[in-house]
Every structure is written in C-alpha cells, then in structure tokens.
Amino acid sequence: MILRLIIAAATLLSLCLQPAIAMETTARTALVIDYNTGSVLLSKDSEIPMPPASMSKLMTLNLIFEALEDGRLTLDDTFRVSAKASQKGGSKMFVREGARVRVEDLIRGVVVQSGNDACIVLAEGLSGTEEEFAKLMTKRARELGMMNSNFVNSTGWPAPGHEMSAQDLVLLATHLIEKLPQYYTYFAEKTFTWENITQNNRNPLLGLNIGADGLKTGHTEEAGYGLVGSGWEERRGGKGCSARWSPHL
C-alpha cells in the first residue's frame, strides 16, 4: 500500500502532522488531500486566491518541463539574458546581460536559487516576452483545472491580480509529481553553483532527513513566507507504505 498526501497552506505559522494523520494549522488557508483517493483530510479556505510569491514559479517550471517533454526545447538549448532579466531584483541566479545560458542551468537557477532573473530568461526565451509567457501560464492553469489562479509575471513578483489558491497549488504539485516525474528530481537538489556563487536550496525540509524531495519556497511582504514541499516515507512491516505531501505554508 502506498499513501501519498498533498498539503497546501498559506502563511508560515504552524502545521502539525501527527502519526495518525490528525492535522491542525493556524495558516490563513490550507488543504490536505490523500493523493490516492482524493479524500480531503483538512481544508481551510483552500479555494481563496492569495498572493503566491515564488510558489508561482512552479507554473513557470511546468511550462518549461512540458516544452522539454514535447520536443520544443532541449536541456542544452541556450537563451540570451536580457537587460530586464539581469537587472531584476529579489532572489537571483546572477546571470549576466548578453550571456547565453543553458536551459538546464536556468532550471536549477529557478528551483534551487529561486532566481527571478532565471525565470525571466526562460519566459522570454520560450514566448518572446514575459508578458506573453504569463498569459500562457494562466491559459495552462485553466486547462489543468486551476480556476483560482492568474499570472501577471513569471516570478511571483507582487502585482495586482497575480494570485493562486491552496487548492490550485495542490493541483499543480500533483501534476508535476504524476505527469512529469523525469524532471521532478530537480526539486531535491540541495545546492547549485553559478559564476562561482554557490547557493543552497531554500526549501528547509530538504535538510531535515524526513524524506523531503521538493518543491518550492517563496516570500514577499504581501504574501508572507511560503513553502510547497513534498516527501516520502517507507514504513516496514507487512506491506510497504510511503507518504508524499506538498505543503504551501
């Protein structure tokens, strides 16, 4: 038997998972489902759209992964770094204007370093402009059933109308885990070095030895602190059992 849990909650306050899977949270919004059955184990205003900060980068990555999957991109393709990308503030990969950077390096720059600059390079490389890429993000969200999400940019930078719900974050995490497993392993990488600058993955679960293997953190003043995380656990004795969860806190 395999038990998988998908959890989403907004605002990092507290989330308690007890051995019997009793849960409580003081987060503003939260959703916990059983991955196998779809049963809702905890729900708190999970359909309400909220600013997702860098959690929205999961949709940026999803579009890139899908482009790789259908052959429109390869990991060795390179994209040119624009002035807009190199000058973007917040978390950075530190790509240089005018340089050409491999898609795989940009993916790691987004996943591990949460680089806003890397996101913009990917967005412009795939769609020409970040604005057009954001439209594709929203379009793809609707196709996946994410009805309470809207994207204005590729980074999660605060902007009116840029929002996601905990419900949609669970849906997106499930899609990445289930439909794109060959790219999911990037989320477990703990460090990445670019231009002799080594940065640690911002996901605090990866260093706790609890079987965590993803996904993404985020923080802005408006959104607060956030985390979409996943992990697995094998339980011995009788049938094997694993647990997977994805909290956005």
VMD Tcl script that draws the C-alpha trace (Angstrom):
set ca {
  {0.00 0.00 0.00}
  {1.26 3.49 -0.87}
  {-0.08 6.50 0.98}
  {0.53 9.87 -0.61}
  {-0.58 13.17 0.87}
  {-0.73 16.55 -0.84}
  {-0.87 19.51 1.53}
  {-1.17 23.23 0.84}
  {-1.35 26.03 3.39}
  {-0.70 29.76 3.20}
  {1.31 31.86 5.67}
  {4.00 30.14 7.70}
  {2.59 29.81 11.19}
  {2.21 26.17 12.14}
  {1.23 22.88 10.57}
  {1.11 19.73 12.70}
  {1.05 16.22 11.28}
  {0.51 13.60 13.95}
  {1.26 9.88 13.49}
  {-2.42 9.13 12.99}
  {-2.53 11.93 10.36}
  {-4.55 14.23 12.59}
  {-3.76 17.76 11.44}
  {-4.25 21.32 12.55}
  {-2.99 24.65 11.31}
  {-3.21 28.35 12.08}
  {-2.39 29.19 8.47}
  {-4.77 31.51 6.67}
  {-5.58 28.87 4.04}
  {-4.82 25.16 3.93}
  {-5.65 21.98 2.05}
  {-4.59 18.38 2.70}
  {-5.71 15.54 0.45}
  {-4.96 11.86 0.13}
  {-3.16 11.61 -3.22}
  {-4.50 8.11 -3.94}
  {-8.17 8.65 -3.18}
  {-8.56 12.41 -3.45}
  {-10.08 12.45 0.06}
  {-9.83 15.84 1.75}
  {-8.14 15.46 5.14}
  {-8.01 19.16 6.00}
  {-9.41 22.21 4.28}
  {-9.35 25.83 5.36}
  {-10.39 28.49 2.85}
  {-8.44 26.50 0.27}
  {-10.27 27.98 -2.71}
  {-9.48 31.61 -1.82}
  {-6.89 33.21 -4.17}
  {-3.89 34.73 -2.42}
  {-0.52 36.18 -3.50}
  {1.69 33.11 -4.05}
  {5.12 34.80 -4.21}
  {7.68 32.37 -5.67}
  {5.31 29.41 -5.44}
  {4.03 30.64 -8.81}
  {7.43 29.68 -10.24}
  {6.10 26.12 -10.23}
  {3.90 27.10 -13.16}
  {6.87 28.69 -14.92}
  {8.77 25.43 -14.47}
  {5.74 23.40 -15.54}
  {5.62 25.20 -18.90}
  {9.34 24.63 -19.41}
  {9.09 20.95 -18.45}
  {6.18 20.47 -20.84}
  {8.13 22.18 -23.64}
  {11.00 19.78 -22.98}
  {8.60 16.84 -22.95}
  {7.07 17.63 -26.34}
  {10.39 18.49 -28.01}
  {10.06 22.26 -28.33}
  {13.11 22.65 -26.06}
  {16.14 20.62 -25.05}
  {18.15 20.91 -21.86}
  {21.15 22.03 -23.94}
  {19.33 24.87 -25.69}
  {20.55 28.32 -24.68}
  {18.64 31.55 -24.08}
  {20.08 35.06 -24.13}
  {19.94 37.11 -20.93}
  {18.15 40.42 -21.47}
  {18.75 43.64 -19.58}
  {15.35 43.19 -17.92}
  {16.31 39.75 -16.64}
  {19.79 40.67 -15.39}
  {18.53 43.78 -13.59}
  {15.59 42.13 -11.84}
  {15.72 42.39 -8.07}
  {14.94 39.84 -5.37}
  {16.38 36.33 -5.40}
  {18.92 35.93 -8.20}
  {20.89 33.33 -10.11}
  {23.25 36.19 -11.12}
  {23.15 35.68 -14.88}
  {24.91 38.37 -16.92}
  {23.27 40.54 -19.54}
  {24.09 39.32 -23.05}
  {25.22 35.87 -21.94}
  {23.62 32.72 -23.33}
  {22.67 30.22 -20.62}
  {21.65 26.57 -20.98}
  {18.04 25.71 -20.21}
  {19.10 23.11 -17.63}
  {21.21 25.66 -15.75}
  {18.29 28.09 -15.76}
  {16.00 25.37 -14.38}
  {18.41 24.84 -11.49}
  {18.66 28.58 -11.05}
  {14.89 28.70 -10.55}
  {14.46 25.53 -8.46}
  {17.46 25.87 -6.14}
  {18.21 29.60 -6.16}
  {14.68 30.88 -6.81}
  {16.23 33.22 -9.36}
  {13.88 35.87 -10.67}
  {16.42 36.60 -13.39}
  {16.46 32.95 -14.47}
  {12.64 32.91 -14.65}
  {12.58 35.92 -16.95}
  {15.24 34.43 -19.23}
  {13.16 31.25 -19.57}
  {9.95 33.21 -20.12}
  {11.44 35.45 -22.79}
  {13.23 32.54 -24.43}
  {10.05 30.49 -24.79}
  {7.49 33.23 -25.51}
  {9.40 36.33 -26.60}
  {8.25 38.48 -23.68}
  {7.49 37.80 -20.03}
  {4.03 39.25 -20.53}
  {3.17 36.73 -23.24}
  {4.59 33.94 -21.11}
  {2.36 34.99 -18.19}
  {-0.66 34.71 -20.48}
  {0.41 31.16 -21.31}
  {0.75 30.43 -17.59}
  {-2.85 31.47 -16.98}
  {-4.10 29.60 -20.06}
  {-2.34 26.40 -18.99}
  {-3.65 26.82 -15.44}
  {-7.22 26.83 -16.77}
  {-6.52 23.71 -18.83}
  {-5.28 21.96 -15.69}
  {-8.40 22.98 -13.79}
  {-6.72 25.70 -11.72}
  {-9.68 28.08 -11.69}
  {-8.48 30.38 -8.90}
  {-5.08 31.26 -10.36}
  {-4.00 34.20 -12.51}
  {-0.48 35.12 -13.53}
  {0.92 38.54 -14.39}
  {4.60 37.61 -14.45}
  {6.89 34.56 -14.37}
  {8.46 35.20 -10.97}
  {5.71 35.78 -8.43}
  {6.81 39.41 -8.04}
  {3.94 41.28 -6.32}
  {1.46 42.59 -8.86}
  {-2.29 43.26 -8.84}
  {-4.17 40.17 -9.99}
  {-1.26 37.75 -9.57}
  {-2.73 35.04 -7.35}
  {-3.19 31.33 -6.66}
  {-5.24 29.30 -4.20}
  {-4.05 26.46 -1.95}
  {-6.38 24.23 -3.94}
  {-4.63 25.15 -7.18}
  {-1.18 24.68 -5.64}
  {-2.14 21.13 -4.65}
  {-3.40 20.50 -8.18}
  {-0.18 21.81 -9.73}
  {2.06 19.88 -7.32}
  {0.12 16.72 -8.11}
  {0.53 17.32 -11.85}
  {4.30 17.81 -11.55}
  {4.74 14.69 -9.43}
  {2.47 12.49 -11.52}
  {2.89 13.69 -15.12}
  {6.49 14.99 -15.19}
  {8.46 12.68 -12.87}
  {11.59 12.78 -15.06}
  {12.02 16.49 -14.19}
  {10.76 16.28 -10.62}
  {14.21 15.21 -9.36}
  {15.50 18.78 -9.78}
  {13.44 19.77 -6.75}
  {15.53 17.56 -4.44}
  {18.86 19.21 -5.37}
  {20.29 20.94 -2.32}
  {22.85 23.30 -3.89}
  {23.69 24.91 -7.21}
  {26.77 26.90 -8.23}
  {26.73 29.54 -10.95}
  {29.52 32.03 -11.66}
  {31.38 30.65 -8.64}
  {28.44 31.56 -6.39}
  {27.03 28.56 -4.53}
  {23.53 28.89 -3.11}
  {21.57 26.42 -1.03}
  {18.07 25.29 -1.88}
  {15.65 27.47 0.07}
  {13.41 24.52 0.91}
  {14.11 23.88 4.63}
  {12.55 20.39 4.51}
  {15.40 19.02 2.40}
  {17.84 19.17 5.31}
  {15.62 17.58 7.95}
  {16.20 13.93 6.97}
  {12.47 13.29 6.72}
  {12.45 12.09 3.12}
  {11.65 15.50 1.66}
  {12.24 15.78 -2.10}
  {10.73 19.13 -3.18}
  {9.21 21.55 -4.16}
  {9.45 25.41 -3.80}
  {9.62 28.24 -1.28}
  {8.58 31.87 -1.54}
  {8.40 35.12 0.39}
  {7.20 38.67 -0.14}
  {5.92 41.23 2.33}
  {2.44 40.86 0.87}
  {2.37 37.06 0.73}
  {4.40 36.23 3.85}
  {6.53 33.08 3.96}
  {5.58 30.12 1.83}
  {6.60 26.57 1.05}
  {5.34 23.95 -1.34}
  {7.08 20.80 -0.14}
  {6.96 17.09 -0.83}
  {8.47 13.98 0.74}
  {8.17 10.24 1.10}
  {8.40 7.75 3.92}
  {8.69 3.95 3.81}
  {7.16 2.01 6.65}
  {8.34 -1.56 7.14}
  {6.36 -4.49 8.50}
  {3.61 -6.05 6.46}
  {3.11 -4.00 3.30}
  {5.38 -1.14 2.36}
  {3.92 2.33 2.78}
  {5.11 5.73 1.64}
  {3.74 9.19 2.25}
  {4.02 12.21 0.00}
  {2.91 15.68 0.96}
  {3.11 19.12 -0.58}
  {2.59 21.98 1.90}
  {2.36 25.61 0.86}
  {2.82 27.40 4.16}
}
mol new
graphics top color blue
foreach p $ca { graphics top sphere $p radius 0.5 }
foreach p [lrange $ca 0 end-1] q [lrange $ca 1 end] { graphics top cylinder $p $q radius 0.2 }
display resetview
